[in-house]
């Protein structure tokens, strides 16, 4: 009886595809979350920026703290770019109002946002 093993394979494949479609249904990336005010330090941890969205006043210095074990990261945004590193900090001062998106070039899902003003 060959139909039973074939049916098992087809059922397993169908369930795998259905479950794959369920992933990431949280309504957007981490950078689409509500901003956290009063925070000027962002941790790079577990392949994420924490918090992913912050709101700071014009003139604020934001510090990114590399705290993800031995996993290297960088911080890249318009007008600033850190070195690739797995420990230490990087700072940037935001001198004009607006929304600034940034990312880690090494991990495409790592995105963050600074809302200035």
Beta strands, then each sheet from edge to edge (+ up, - down):
strand 1: 36-37
strand 2: 41-45
strand 3: 48-50
strand 4: 53-56
strand 5: 61-66
strand 6: 76-77
strand 7: 80-81
strand 8: 88-93
strand 9: 98-104
strand 10: 107-116
sheet 1: 1+ 4+ 10+ 9- 6+ 7-
sheet 2: 3+ 2- 5- 8+
end
